Amino acid sequence: MVVAVADAARRVWRTVAWYVNGVTGQSRYAAYVAHERTRHPDHEPLSEREFWRAHYAAQDADPGTRCC
């Protein structure tokens, strides 16, 4: 019984963490690296810092529907 509750709590925690990482964008870099490794194995992916700089530069260049 205690093990089942602990397993359920772990599943809930992982689900919440997954959701928060998706909403905040934290999972974007991991998705980028996975894409680069599968689609472009001969190309070294950007560092996390370089990735976010390029990401924000692209957002600033084309703000889309953002208000600010």
C-alpha positions as CSV (number, residue, x, y, z in Angstrom):
1,M,0.0,0.0,0.0
2,V,2.8,2.5,0.9
3,V,4.7,1.5,-2.2
4,A,1.7,2.1,-4.4
5,V,1.2,5.6,-2.8
6,A,4.8,6.4,-3.3
7,D,4.7,5.3,-6.9
8,A,1.6,7.4,-7.6
9,A,3.2,10.4,-6.0
10,R,6.3,10.0,-8.2
11,R,4.1,9.7,-11.3
12,V,2.3,12.9,-10.3
13,W,5.5,14.7,-9.6
14,R,7.0,13.7,-13.0
15,T,3.8,14.7,-14.8
16,V,3.8,18.1,-13.1
17,A,7.5,18.6,-13.8
18,W,7.0,17.6,-17.5
19,Y,4.1,20.1,-17.8
20,V,6.0,23.0,-16.1
21,N,9.1,22.4,-18.3
22,G,6.9,22.4,-21.4
23,V,5.0,25.6,-20.5
24,T,8.2,27.5,-19.5
25,G,10.1,26.3,-22.5
26,Q,12.8,24.4,-20.6
27,S,12.3,21.4,-22.8
28,R,13.1,23.3,-26.0
29,Y,16.8,22.9,-25.7
30,A,16.6,19.1,-25.1
31,A,14.3,18.8,-28.1
32,Y,16.7,20.8,-30.2
33,V,19.7,18.6,-29.2
34,A,17.7,15.4,-29.9
35,H,16.7,16.7,-33.3
36,E,20.3,17.7,-34.1
37,R,21.7,14.4,-33.1
38,T,19.1,12.4,-35.2
39,R,18.9,14.6,-38.2
40,H,22.3,16.1,-38.4
41,P,24.7,13.7,-36.6
42,D,27.8,15.3,-38.3
43,H,26.9,18.8,-36.9
44,E,27.8,19.9,-33.4
45,P,24.7,21.3,-31.7
46,L,24.8,24.8,-30.2
47,S,25.6,25.1,-26.6
48,E,22.6,25.9,-24.4
49,R,23.6,29.5,-24.1
50,E,24.0,29.9,-27.9
51,F,20.7,28.2,-28.4
52,W,18.8,30.6,-26.1
53,R,20.5,33.6,-27.6
54,A,19.5,32.5,-31.1
55,H,16.0,31.7,-29.9
56,Y,15.5,35.1,-28.3
57,A,17.1,36.9,-31.3
58,A,14.6,35.2,-33.6
59,Q,11.7,36.2,-31.3
60,D,12.9,39.8,-31.3
61,A,13.3,39.8,-35.1
62,D,9.7,38.4,-35.6
63,P,7.6,39.1,-32.6
64,G,4.5,37.5,-34.2
65,T,1.4,38.0,-32.0
66,R,3.2,39.1,-28.9
67,C,2.1,42.5,-27.5
68,C,5.5,43.6,-26.3
